[in-house]
Amino acid sequence: MIGHRLGVMYGTTIVTVRKGGKVVVAGDGQVSLGQTIMKDNARKVRRIGASRNVVAGFAGSTADAFTLLERLECKLEQYTEQLMRASVELAKDWRTDRYLRRLEAMILVANRDITLVLTGQGDVLEPERGIMAIGSGGNYALAAARALADTKMGAEEIARKAMAIAADICVYTNSHIIVETLDA
């Protein structure tokens, strides 16, 4: 994965869809270094927290994202699985800590109740209409998922179709999709 420019993380696509009592987080598996594909089956969507009831997806630098995910897991432990509180506390640390401020990643997290995007600018954003996407193909996946949200398709089907559309358009996104689903 490769860095960012103007707040857009390059190197992957992560999308979340909340519909019909389900919340789905999906991400591709491509790891790029410049214009070279280094790996095509990375797992950028995973369950975190002691009870594994939070799903996180990341875009940006892999090492930076893992550092942030570890910190978020500590915050989830500290604030007894309160995702909003843990996310706000991580965002505060991320914004104010000299070391963390240099990390280049974005995280999309969801549990059965809430979906959030965390950024290095201190943002903790809740998506409108239960759909959000990050990464270089994020805008493509977001547009596709929003267009499909009013159809009879379920959350997972929408997420998979949105990821397929992003993979067809974004050169930093591939079609090796990892999906995690929670009951909302």
N, C-alpha and C positions, 0 to 999 in steps of 0.2 A: 504494500500500500504506500501511497506517496504523499503526503502533506496536504496543505490547503492553501487557498487563495481567496481572499474576500469572503471568508466565513464558510466556504463550501469545501467539504472534505472530499478528497479524491481517492479513488481506489476501491470502492465497493458500493453496494446498495443494500440498505436495510429498510424494510417496510413493516408497519404494523396495521392491522385491521381489527376493529372491535365491532362484532355484529352477531346477532342471533345467539346471545349467551356465550359467545366464544371470544377470546382475544388471541390473535395469531401474530407472531413475529417471524419474519422470513428474511434470509440474507443469502447472498451468493458466496461462492467459495474462491474467487480469484484473488490472488496476491500478486501485485505488480511492483516492479522496481523500474521506474522510468517507463520505457515503452516495452519492457520485457515481462512476460507472464512467468513468474517464478513458481507458482503453485496454483492448481485449479480447484482444490477440494478443502480449503481451510474452513474451519468451523468458527464463524464470526457471530453466531447466535447460540446462546447457551443459558442454562438455568443457573441461578446464583442464589445465595442465602442459605442459611442452615436447613430450612425445610424445602429448598429448591422450588419455591412458589413464586419466584420472580424470574422473568425472562429478560435477558439483556442482549442487545445487538450493538456492534460498534463499527465505526468507520474511521479511517485515519491510520496513524502509526500503530502497529500491532503491540509493540512493547509499551507504548504510552497507554493504549486502551486497557491492557492487562493490569497495568499499575492502577488505573482508575477503577477497574472492576474489583480489584482486591480491596481498595479503599472503600468502595461502596458496600462490599460484603461486610467489612468491619463496622460501617455505619448502620447497616441493617441489623447486625448483632447488637450494637450499642442501643439502638432505638427499637428493639423488639419487632423487627419486621415491618416497621412503619415506613413504607416506601417514600412517601412525600417528604417526611422529616429527614430521612437518611439522605435523600437526593439534595435537599436544600443545604444540609450540612456539608455534603461533598462539594456542592457548587461554591459554597463560601470558602472552603479550604482551597479549592482549585483556583479561585480568583485571587486569593490573598497569599498563598504560599509561594515563595520564590521558585522552588523546584517545580511544583505542580503547574504553575502558570506557563511553563515552557512546553507542556505536553500538548501534542497535536492529535486530538481525537474527539469524536462525538459519541455519545452513548444514547441509545433508545432503550428504555426499560418499561416493563409492564408487569402488573400483577392482576389479580381478578377484579380489582376495583379501579385502577388508574393506569394511564399510560403517560410517560414523560420523556422529554428529550433534554439531555444535559449537555451544556457546551462550556468551553473554556472561558467564555465571556461572563460566566456566572448565571447563565440562563437556565431556568427550570421551566420548561414549556409543556403545557397540556394541549394535545391536538384538538382541533375542532372536529366534530362528527366522528371521532374515534379512529381517524386515519392519520398516519404520519409516516414520513420517510426521510432518511438521511443518506449522505454519501454522494458520490459523483453521479449516480443514476437515480438519486432520490427524487428529483423533480419529475422524472418520467414515471417512476413507480407511483408517486403521489397522485399525479394526474390520472393515471390508469385506474388506480384503486378508487378514487373519487367518482370517476365515470361509471364504474361497475357497482358502486355501493347501493344504488337503487334497484339493482336487478335481483333476481331470485337466487343468485349465487351466494354461497356461504362464505364466511370469513376466510377460511383456508383457500378456497378456490379463487377468491378475489386476490389474495396475497400472492398466490402462485402465478396467476395471470399477469398481475402487475409486475412481478419480478421477471417474467418472460419478456414482457414488453421492454422493460429497462435493459435487459441483457441484449435485446436486438438493437438497441440504440447506443448504449454507453460502452465504449471500448474497455473500460475498467470494471465491467460487470460481466459475469458469465452465467450459464444456465445450470450450474451445479448448486441447487437450492437446498438450504437447511431450513426446516420449519419447526417451530415449537408452538404448541397450542395449550392454552389454559381455559378452564371454564370460568366465565365472568359472572 
